[in-house]
């Protein structure tokens, strides 16, 4: 069975910013997904978070270029239907999470996947989803 992972915005931003060692791990998994040895997914909510955060720092044009770059990756973008919203609401209700983080947890739960993140709110989750904690060097 192919290992399955869900990325949150933190993981993709670490990769885009080349923040080691998190970027190395995400890049490694992208290579595995390209070779069909792993599957990677992200909620459309978390992808939107990446795009708006890039846009806040670098502007609208850079945000659109980043989105185009990310859309070429072997990364399934999960749409958000009503059932997905209610699962995210459940996560938010029972844990101290941002709304976007609740969607990342719901995505990992839905797919039975490992949630790849370095976000402290998500790395504290101990039940309901498996979390792989990424780190990046602070400068």
C-alpha angles and dihedrals in degrees: 000000000000115000113246127213136182118207123209124206091266091060095049093044091051089053094047091049090046090234105171138247091017093051091053092054094047091047090049091053091047088056090049090051091049088054089047091243093118137017124229128194140173132190115248085236092059092044088053089052091055092050096048093046092052089046093051091056104031105020138253096295093054090047092055092046090050091050091051090049092049092048089061092058123098089255124128111221109215116217119223116241129172095271090052090052091053092050090050089048088053091052092048091047094054103034139043097253137136114247091254091049089052088058091051090052091046090050093052090046093049093051097036084236135147112259110228112206147128094202107125092219091058098038088061092063108111104172138039095031137038112239127200108202116222123199133200131194114254114223 
